[in-house]
Amino acid sequence: MENKQKDKSSVWDFLKSSSLFTGAAIAFVGYFTNSSLEKMKSSEAHSRLYAELMGKREESESALRKDMFNSIIGSFLKPESATLEEKVLNLELLASNFHESLNLEPLFIHLKKKLTLSQDPDKKEFQDRLDRLAKEITKKQMLVLEGAGDNFSRTIVFERLKQSQMGIKLQEETLKVNDIERVFRIVVLKADTVTKEINVRLEVLTPNDLEGEEDTYVVAEFWVGFFDFPMIDNTRLSHDQRCAIVLTDFTDKSANITMLEFPGSHASLKEKPYYQEVVQNLLKASELNGKSKIK
């Protein structure tokens, strides 16, 4: 009898202790869950606030840039409303803020022509400012593109160019961007020492198609000057890539050029990729993410 009572009491004690433990566990889980929910809500609130602040900041910057653009471009559309100095200053402001998205070459050429025909005693100073601005913009863009892609440089000797009626062929080079190799061949056809421009023929091939028989073969002929900025003035390649020849120096005896190859995502905003290229990039990105997860 006593054993039965002991068994009942031990069972009862166990049930009481179990219920207490269960209650404590539920209370702990509830507290932990509430705490986690509060943290999540707080984190979401902070993220939402940050997104709103950044959105308002971008709206303010966009409105400011829009007003600035309209004000500056107005001076070029109304030729008599601004002096040469004001036009140079406006182009400096325009180039400093919009050089990655606008083709400024026509404005540079237009202002260069105005300065050449001008009788202003300070026109030499304005011309120097214009040339210096173009080189600064080119340098900024090259730093970005060189970091994202690949490049090589060549020197053109004008004496050799004069002696050749067919132009001079520069040493070809192989560049590799995003695991894609391309062979670049440049032939310099002419050089204009007055405008400081060179006329080139560019061939782009792949190492397994050096005869230029596949669809990846690209050939183009064009003039290159100091006002041709690589983010804007470039040649479209397959797999959403670009290449550009940049004139970095021009003297009486020689000129230096740099060939840049870079992803299309670093080209100007006006250079939109084709739909097929976008799909290919998305598929490649998802494939890389899948491989990284497996590792």
Residue pairs with C-beta under 8 A, 6 or more apart in sequence:
65 97
65 98
68 93
68 97
69 94
69 97
69 98
72 90
72 93
72 94
73 94
74 81
75 81
75 82
75 86
75 87
75 90
76 87
76 90
76 107
76 110
82 90
84 114
84 115
84 118
84 120
84 122
84 123
84 126
85 122
85 126
87 111
87 114
88 111
88 126
88 129
88 130
91 104
91 107
91 108
91 111
91 130
91 133
92 129
92 133
94 102
94 104
94 107
95 104
95 133
95 137
98 104
99 137
99 140
99 141
99 229
99 231
100 141
100 231
100 268
100 269
101 268
101 269
101 270
102 232
102 268
102 270
103 232
103 233
103 268
103 270
104 137
104 227
104 229
104 232
105 227
105 228
105 229
105 232
105 233
108 130
108 134
108 227
109 227
111 130
112 127
112 130
112 227
115 123
115 126
115 127
115 130
116 127
120 126
131 226
134 226
134 227
134 229
135 226
137 229
138 226
138 229
138 230
138 246
138 248
141 229
141 230
141 231
142 151
142 230
142 246
142 258
142 260
144 231
144 266
145 151
145 230
145 231
145 244
145 260
145 262
145 266
146 260
148 262
148 263
148 265
148 266
149 175
149 177
149 241
149 260
149 261
149 262
149 263
149 266
150 175
150 176
150 177
150 260
150 261
150 262
151 175
151 258
151 259
151 260
151 261
152 173
152 175
152 184
152 258
152 259
153 248
153 256
153 257
153 258
153 259
154 170
154 171
154 186
154 256
154 257
154 259
155 254
155 255
155 256
156 168
156 170
156 188
156 191
156 198
156 254
156 255
156 256
156 257
157 168
157 253
157 254
158 191
158 193
158 252
158 253
158 254
158 255
159 253
160 168
161 167
161 168
161 188
161 190
161 191
167 187
167 188
167 189
167 190
167 201
168 187
168 188
169 185
169 186
169 187
170 185
170 186
170 187
170 188
172 183
172 184
172 185
172 186
173 183
173 184
173 259
174 181
174 182
174 183
174 184
174 207
175 181
175 182
175 184
175 259
175 261
176 182
177 241
177 261
177 262
177 263
178 239
178 241
178 263
180 239
180 241
181 206
181 207
182 204
182 205
182 206
182 216
182 237
182 243
182 261
183 204
183 205
183 206
183 207
183 210
184 202
184 203
184 204
184 243
184 259
184 261
185 202
185 203
185 204
185 205
186 200
186 201
186 202
186 203
186 245
186 257
186 259
187 200
187 201
187 203
188 198
188 199
188 200
189 199
189 200
189 201
189 221
190 198
190 199
191 197
191 198
191 199
191 255
192 198
192 199
192 223
193 252
195 225
196 225
196 226
196 247
196 250
197 223
197 224
197 225
197 247
198 223
198 224
198 225
198 247
198 255
198 257
199 221
199 222
199 223
199 224
200 221
200 222
200 223
200 224
200 245
200 257
201 219
201 220
201 221
202 218
202 219
202 220
202 221
202 222
202 235
202 243
202 245
203 212
203 217
203 218
203 219
204 216
204 217
204 218
204 219
204 235
204 237
204 243
205 212
205 216
205 217
205 218
206 214
206 216
209 216
209 217
212 219
215 238
216 237
216 238
218 235
218 237
220 235
224 245
224 246
224 247
224 257
225 247
226 247
226 250
228 244
228 246
228 247
230 244
230 246
230 260
231 244
231 266
231 267
231 268
232 267
232 268
232 270
232 271
233 244
234 242
234 243
234 244
234 260
234 267
234 271
235 242
235 243
235 244
236 242
236 264
236 271
237 243
237 261
239 277
239 280
240 263
240 264
240 265
240 273
240 274
240 277
240 278
240 280
240 281
241 261
241 262
241 263
241 264
242 261
242 262
242 263
242 264
242 266
242 267
242 271
243 259
243 260
243 261
243 262
244 259
244 260
244 262
245 257
245 258
245 259
245 260
246 257
246 258
246 259
246 260
247 255
247 256
247 257
248 256
248 257
248 258
249 255
249 256
250 256
264 271
264 273
264 277
265 273
273 281
